[in-house]
Amino acid sequence: MSNVTTWDPFRELTALRGEVGRVLGTAARQAAQGSGTWAPPVDVYETADEILVSVELPGMKAGEVEVEFDDHVLAVRGERAFVEPEGEGRFHHLERSYGKFARAITLPTGVRPDRITATFTDGVLAVRVPKAEEVKARKITVESPTPDAR
């Protein structure tokens, strides 16, 4: 009697997927150890009084983030360390970025750099950039030093 073996076309793909996951997991860990710079997501929202810049930095602390304003450019930088999971295992999926990060956001003129504030709450950096008061047009009366010059 002959043995009949059922062919599973997905078995080889499943094995390949596992191997690719292992290789990518290793590459991701190496990348996390500082070989590149990543850019966190940023929202810039403007009101009549200020510009609010929100930067998503989950898992980080306020002391790990540096904010600088120079020549109308708001720079945010820092580094998120990769934490190796405990025990034996492998990643099946790895999307979070690790290592050094940097963002530079050009802001419009007419802001008050001396009044910029930054807070860090629940993994979101919020930088508030107050706008300068607009110079309003006004009518200027022309005066004459002598009454006859009118």
C-alpha positions as a Markdown table, in Angstrom:
| # | Residue | x | y | z |
|---|---|---|---|---|
| 1 | Met | 0.0 | 0.0 | 0.0 |
| 2 | Ser | 1.3 | 3.5 | -0.8 |
| 3 | Asn | 1.3 | 6.5 | 1.5 |
| 4 | Val | -0.4 | 9.6 | 0.3 |
| 5 | Thr | 1.1 | 12.8 | 1.5 |
| 6 | Thr | -1.1 | 15.9 | 1.3 |
| 7 | Trp | 0.8 | 18.9 | -0.1 |
| 8 | Asp | 0.2 | 22.1 | 1.9 |
| 9 | Pro | 1.3 | 25.1 | -0.3 |
| 10 | Phe | 1.3 | 27.4 | 2.7 |
| 11 | Arg | 3.7 | 25.3 | 4.8 |
| 12 | Glu | 6.7 | 26.6 | 3.0 |
| 13 | Leu | 5.4 | 30.2 | 3.1 |
| 14 | Thr | 4.8 | 29.9 | 6.8 |
| 15 | Ala | 8.4 | 28.7 | 7.3 |
| 16 | Leu | 9.7 | 31.5 | 5.1 |
| 17 | Arg | 7.7 | 34.0 | 7.1 |
| 18 | Gly | 9.2 | 32.8 | 10.3 |
| 19 | Glu | 12.7 | 33.1 | 8.9 |
| 20 | Val | 12.1 | 36.6 | 7.5 |
| 21 | Gly | 10.7 | 37.6 | 10.9 |
| 22 | Arg | 13.8 | 36.3 | 12.6 |
| 23 | Val | 16.1 | 38.1 | 10.3 |
| 24 | Leu | 14.1 | 41.4 | 10.5 |
| 25 | Gly | 14.0 | 41.1 | 14.2 |
| 26 | Thr | 17.8 | 40.9 | 14.4 |
| 27 | Ala | 18.1 | 43.8 | 11.9 |
| 28 | Ala | 15.6 | 45.9 | 14.0 |
| 29 | Arg | 17.6 | 45.3 | 17.2 |
| 30 | Gln | 20.8 | 46.4 | 15.4 |
| 31 | Ala | 19.1 | 49.5 | 14.1 |
| 32 | Ala | 17.7 | 50.2 | 17.5 |
| 33 | Gln | 21.3 | 50.4 | 18.9 |
| 34 | Gly | 21.9 | 53.7 | 17.3 |
| 35 | Ser | 22.6 | 53.3 | 13.6 |
| 36 | Gly | 19.9 | 55.8 | 12.3 |
| 37 | Thr | 17.8 | 58.8 | 13.2 |
| 38 | Trp | 14.0 | 58.6 | 13.1 |
| 39 | Ala | 11.3 | 61.3 | 13.1 |
| 40 | Pro | 8.4 | 61.2 | 15.5 |
| 41 | Pro | 4.9 | 62.2 | 14.3 |
| 42 | Val | 4.2 | 66.0 | 14.7 |
| 43 | Asp | 1.1 | 68.1 | 14.6 |
| 44 | Val | 1.3 | 71.9 | 14.3 |
| 45 | Tyr | -1.9 | 73.8 | 15.2 |
| 46 | Glu | -2.4 | 77.5 | 15.0 |
| 47 | Thr | -4.9 | 79.7 | 16.9 |
| 48 | Ala | -5.2 | 83.5 | 17.0 |
| 49 | Asp | -2.9 | 83.6 | 20.0 |
| 50 | Glu | -0.4 | 80.8 | 19.6 |
| 51 | Ile | 1.1 | 77.9 | 17.7 |
| 52 | Leu | 0.9 | 74.5 | 19.4 |
| 53 | Val | 3.4 | 71.8 | 18.3 |
| 54 | Ser | 2.5 | 68.3 | 19.5 |
| 55 | Val | 5.1 | 65.6 | 19.2 |
| 56 | Glu | 4.3 | 61.9 | 19.9 |
| 57 | Leu | 7.0 | 60.3 | 22.0 |
| 58 | Pro | 5.5 | 57.3 | 23.8 |
| 59 | Gly | 7.6 | 55.6 | 26.4 |
| 60 | Met | 9.8 | 58.6 | 27.0 |
| 61 | Lys | 10.3 | 61.0 | 29.9 |
| 62 | Ala | 10.6 | 64.8 | 29.8 |
| 63 | Gly | 14.3 | 64.7 | 30.7 |
| 64 | Glu | 15.1 | 62.6 | 27.6 |
| 65 | Val | 13.8 | 65.3 | 25.2 |
| 66 | Glu | 15.6 | 68.5 | 24.1 |
| 67 | Val | 13.7 | 71.5 | 22.7 |
| 68 | Glu | 15.5 | 74.5 | 21.1 |
| 69 | Phe | 14.3 | 77.5 | 19.1 |
| 70 | Asp | 16.7 | 79.4 | 16.8 |
| 71 | Asp | 16.0 | 81.5 | 13.8 |
| 72 | His | 12.3 | 80.6 | 13.5 |
| 73 | Val | 13.1 | 76.8 | 13.7 |
| 74 | Leu | 11.8 | 74.7 | 16.6 |
| 75 | Ala | 14.1 | 71.7 | 17.0 |
| 76 | Val | 13.1 | 68.6 | 19.0 |
| 77 | Arg | 15.6 | 65.8 | 19.6 |
| 78 | Gly | 16.5 | 63.0 | 21.9 |
| 79 | Glu | 17.1 | 59.3 | 22.0 |
| 80 | Arg | 14.7 | 56.4 | 22.8 |
| 81 | Ala | 16.6 | 53.4 | 24.1 |
| 82 | Phe | 15.7 | 49.9 | 22.9 |
| 83 | Val | 14.7 | 47.6 | 25.7 |
| 84 | Glu | 15.4 | 44.0 | 25.0 |
| 85 | Pro | 12.4 | 41.8 | 26.1 |
| 86 | Glu | 13.0 | 39.4 | 28.9 |
| 87 | Gly | 13.5 | 35.7 | 28.3 |
| 88 | Glu | 13.9 | 33.8 | 25.1 |
| 89 | Gly | 11.8 | 34.7 | 22.1 |
| 90 | Arg | 11.6 | 36.6 | 18.9 |
| 91 | Phe | 9.7 | 39.5 | 17.4 |
| 92 | His | 6.9 | 38.7 | 15.0 |
| 93 | His | 6.3 | 42.4 | 14.3 |
| 94 | Leu | 8.3 | 45.5 | 15.3 |
| 95 | Glu | 7.1 | 48.9 | 14.2 |
| 96 | Arg | 8.2 | 51.3 | 17.0 |
| 97 | Ser | 11.3 | 53.3 | 16.3 |
| 98 | Tyr | 14.4 | 53.4 | 18.6 |
| 99 | Gly | 17.6 | 55.3 | 18.7 |
| 100 | Lys | 18.2 | 59.0 | 18.1 |
| 101 | Phe | 15.3 | 61.1 | 16.8 |
| 102 | Ala | 15.1 | 64.7 | 15.5 |
| 103 | Arg | 12.4 | 67.0 | 14.1 |
| 104 | Ala | 12.8 | 70.6 | 12.9 |
| 105 | Ile | 9.7 | 72.7 | 12.4 |
| 106 | Thr | 10.0 | 76.1 | 10.7 |
| 107 | Leu | 7.6 | 78.5 | 12.4 |
| 108 | Pro | 6.3 | 81.8 | 10.9 |
| 109 | Thr | 7.7 | 85.2 | 11.9 |
| 110 | Gly | 5.9 | 87.1 | 14.6 |
| 111 | Val | 6.3 | 84.7 | 17.5 |
| 112 | Arg | 7.5 | 85.4 | 21.0 |
| 113 | Pro | 10.6 | 83.1 | 21.6 |
| 114 | Asp | 11.0 | 84.4 | 25.2 |
| 115 | Arg | 7.5 | 83.0 | 26.1 |
| 116 | Ile | 7.8 | 79.5 | 24.6 |
| 117 | Thr | 6.7 | 76.7 | 27.0 |
| 118 | Ala | 7.0 | 73.0 | 26.8 |
| 119 | Thr | 5.2 | 70.3 | 28.8 |
| 120 | Phe | 5.4 | 66.5 | 28.6 |
| 121 | Thr | 2.2 | 64.5 | 29.4 |
| 122 | Asp | 1.3 | 60.9 | 28.6 |
| 123 | Gly | 4.0 | 60.5 | 26.0 |
| 124 | Val | 3.1 | 63.7 | 24.1 |
| 125 | Leu | 5.4 | 66.8 | 24.1 |
| 126 | Ala | 3.4 | 70.0 | 23.8 |
| 127 | Val | 5.3 | 73.1 | 22.8 |
| 128 | Arg | 3.3 | 76.4 | 23.0 |
| 129 | Val | 4.7 | 79.3 | 21.0 |
| 130 | Pro | 2.8 | 82.5 | 21.7 |
| 131 | Lys | 2.4 | 84.9 | 18.8 |
| 132 | Ala | 3.6 | 88.5 | 19.0 |
| 133 | Glu | 1.0 | 91.2 | 19.2 |
| 134 | Glu | 0.3 | 92.5 | 15.7 |
| 135 | Val | 1.3 | 96.0 | 15.0 |
| 136 | Lys | -1.9 | 97.8 | 14.2 |
| 137 | Ala | -2.0 | 100.6 | 11.7 |
| 138 | Arg | -2.8 | 104.0 | 13.2 |
| 139 | Lys | -3.3 | 107.4 | 11.8 |
| 140 | Ile | -0.5 | 109.8 | 12.7 |
| 141 | Thr | -1.2 | 113.5 | 13.0 |
| 142 | Val | 1.3 | 115.7 | 11.3 |
| 143 | Glu | 2.1 | 118.7 | 13.5 |
| 144 | Ser | 3.8 | 121.9 | 12.6 |
| 145 | Pro | 6.1 | 123.7 | 15.1 |
| 146 | Thr | 4.7 | 127.0 | 14.0 |
| 147 | Pro | 1.0 | 127.9 | 13.7 |
| 148 | Asp | 1.4 | 129.4 | 10.2 |
| 149 | Ala | 2.6 | 126.2 | 8.6 |
| 150 | Arg | -0.8 | 124.6 | 8.4 |
